Amino acid sequence: MMNLNPEIIHFLVVTVFSFLIGLEVKSYRNQHNQTKAQNYFFGDVRTYSFIGILGFVLYSVDEKYLILYACGFLSLSVLYALLYYKNLLEGKRSILLFIVMLLVYSFGPLVQMQPLWMSALLYVSIVFILNSNEGVERYAKDMNISEFETLGKMVLLSAVILPLLPDSKIIPYIPLSPFKIWLAVVVISAISYGGYLLQKYFFHEKGYFLTGILGGFYSSTATTVVLARKAKHLGGFNVIDAAIISATSVMYLRLVVVALFFNFEIAKMLLLPFVSFSVLGFIISAFYLKDSGEKQQHPDIVDKNPLELKTAFIFAFLFVAMMILTQYVTQEYGRAGLEILSFIIGFTDIDPFVLSILTGKFSVTSVEIAAAIMIAAGSNNLLKAIYAIWFGGIKNSYKSALWITLLGLLTIALGLWYENIL
């Protein structure tokens, strides 16, 4: 088989990608004309094809100084500027296709200076973004911009401040460095934020059961409260019971994921029991879901960003406080004190406590730490059962509350007997 010259391959790649992007631009223009006022556009399929070829040729004949390539860039920019000026006079403006044209013009040097996968990635990105116009506009209407401002602040704190924090133990009575403390906050916030985004933006048309599953990744307790209130408003629905139970089932998986991030040894101990409890919960949920003949509705979700800076700093404070408290209890009272503390903490937010015992160094064994997490998770189930009855009423929520209580008692019992079982 004859080997093709690399320059021929590069030329073909540029031509094909430029032609295909021209087709995408034509499709975009047709869609644009149907929904918005008529604009003046720069070229069509053949124009974009020749722009890509022009960039390839001008770069190839003057690779050293790039004078011809720069002149081509300036010429295209001037031509588009004249077209843009015409649009501005008629109250129309958009530079999107100008940017696409410049990217097509850059294919020439790109295929010769970088691996071919770079050009392919650029092509795929252009096609994806051009075709995502309707989806982006739909989500933009529902998005709360302040949430993404908060995300930007969290990224700043994580990417800029996190590397600057010392990775040595400098705070008395705390067995973790400031770097690892804030890293734990970032990880748990990211997991919660991911579930929150999936629940709010990516599954807009969802039923109760999916709300329960996604809410379990965000906050099973908050999801239980929302669904219980909906049960009280609508009456007892089997599908709402299934959703509440599924939120608790996902909580077990969420704790396993958190443990995998921070303490693989503890995660291995939690994997089998927590996955078993999760599967049991989903089986019970499926039973109620199967017998549910009610029409699926779309419940309101918890509209609170878990990445709020205030929430993150409170979490960091609770994380450190739980670590100090756990350090004191384990030193003074040992295993029995840790079990009692775990049960009490379960009636609050268990994430700071779970993270503290996963990352800290205490005078207890790994088995006792795993047992403490089980007890905390079990007592947290009891709290959710109380919430289900309180906010939903006994008549409407007794079934889900009963099963959550059973899961909680089984989890607590396993935690109390875990060391004997091993």
Sequence and secondary structure as in RCSB ss.txt:
>XXXX:A:sequence
MMNLNPEIIHFLVVTVFSFLIGLEVKSYRNQHNQTKAQNYFFGDVRTYSFIGILGFVLYSVDEKYLILYACGFLS
LSVLYALLYYKNLLEGKRSILLFIVMLLVYSFGPLVQMQPLWMSALLYVSIVFILNSNEGVERYAKDMNISEFET
LGKMVLLSAVILPLLPDSKIIPYIPLSPFKIWLAVVVISAISYGGYLLQKYFFHEKGYFLTGILGGFYSSTATTV
VLARKAKHLGGFNVIDAAIISATSVMYLRLVVVALFFNFEIAKMLLLPFVSFSVLGFIISAFYLKDSGEKQQHPD
IVDKNPLELKTAFIFAFLFVAMMILTQYVTQEYGRAGLEILSFIIGFTDIDPFVLSILTGKFSVTSVEIAAAIMI
AAGSNNLLKAIYAIWFGGIKNSYKSALWITLLGLLTIALGLWYENIL
>XXXX:A:secstr
     HHHHHHHHHHHHHHHHHHHHHHHHHHHHHHS        HHHHHHHHHHHHHHHHHTTTT HHHHHHHHH
HHHHHHHHHHHHHHTT    HHHHHHHHHHTHHHHHHHS HHHHHHHHHHHHHHHHTHHHHHHHHHH  HHHHHH
HHHHHHIIIIIHHHS  S  STT  S HHHHHHHHHHHHHHHHHHHHIIIII  S  HHHHHHHHHHHHHHHHHH
HHHHHHHHH   HHHHHHHHHHHHHHHHHHHHHHHHH HHHHHHHHHHHHHHHHHHHHHHHHHHHT  S      
     TT HHHHHHHHHHHHHHHHHHHHHHHHHHHHHHHHHHHHHTTS  HHHHHHHHHS  SS HHHHHHHHHH
HHHHHHHHHHHHHHHHH HHHHHHHHHHHHHHHHHHHHHHHHHHHH 
